[in-house]
Amino acid sequence: SSAIKQSILDKLMVEVEANLGTAMTYTLFEYAKDNKEVFMENQPVNTVTSVSNSISIGTPDVPPSKKKEKKEQLSKTQKRKLADKTDNKGELPRGWNWVDVIK
């Protein structure tokens, strides 16, 4: 309810003023986590169940749209160099990185 929300905000503002001038994000989260029972002691149980019911009824599952990944555009020269280095399957020939011991 809005009254409980306001009381939680008031309690958090007291903590903010106590920690003013320091990095307090983690401190505020820990304070809220440690005192969640105190914050929610006046919360009616029916409100929580109605919220969970409205969430489950919500919108139907819609598969996320996938963006098509663009292939890298190569120039003719780049394609020709790639074809010269590789075989017809796009793989480098066997031994391309071997060291010539005789030389």
N, C-alpha and C positions, 0 to 999 in steps of 0.2 A: 504494500500500500504506500501511498505517497507520504503518510506521516512517518512510517518506519524508514523510508528512504531518506527523508529529511533528517531524522535522528541519527542515522548512520553517517550522513554527510557532516552533520554538526560534530560528531565524535572524531571523524577523520580530520576536520578542520582544526580541532584542538591539537591533534598530533602534528599537523602541518606547522602550526604556529610554534610548537615546542621544538621542531627540527628545522626551523627556518635558517637558511644559510648553509645547510649541508645537503649532500646527495641523499634524498629521502625516498625515492621510488621503491626500492627494495624494502625499506623500513615500513612504509605504508602498507605494502602488500602483506608483510609478515604480521603487522599489527591487526589488519583485517582478518587474516587467517586465524590468528590466535584468539580473537574476540568474536568469531562468527556466532557462537551460541548466545552471547550477550546481545549482539545486534538483532538476532532473529527471535528473541524470547517473546515478543509481542506479536509476531507474525501469525496470522490465522492460517491454519493448515489447508483450508479449502481453496485459498488463492493459489497456492503452489500447485495443487492438483489440477485446477482449471487451466493454469498456464501450461502445464505439461500436456494436457489434453488438446489444447489449441495448437501446440507445436506439432503433435503427432497427426492432427487433422490437416494441417497446413497444405502447402502446394504439393502436387504429385511429383514423383521423381522424374526429372527431366535429365536425360544424358547430357553431360557438358559438351559443348561444341568444341571440336578440335580445329586448331588453325593448321592449315597446310604449311608445311615447312618448305621454303623455297630452296631449290637445288642451286648450288653454286654455279654461276654462269661462267664458262670458260671461253676464251677466244679460240679461234682456229689454231693459232700458233701453240697455245697452251695444250689444246687437245692433241695436236700432232706430236709434241714433245712427250706427253704422257703415253701416247700409243707407242712411240719408239722405245720407251723405257720398259713397257710392260708387254705381256703376251695378250692374246685375244680375250682372255678372261679378266684382265685388269690386274693380274698378279705380276710381281717382279720375277724375272727368270731365276732359276736355281743358281746359287753361288754369286749373286750380284754384289754381295758385300765381302766376298772372300779375299784374303790377302794373297798376292802372288809371291810365293816363297822363292821361286827361282830368280826373280829380278833382284 
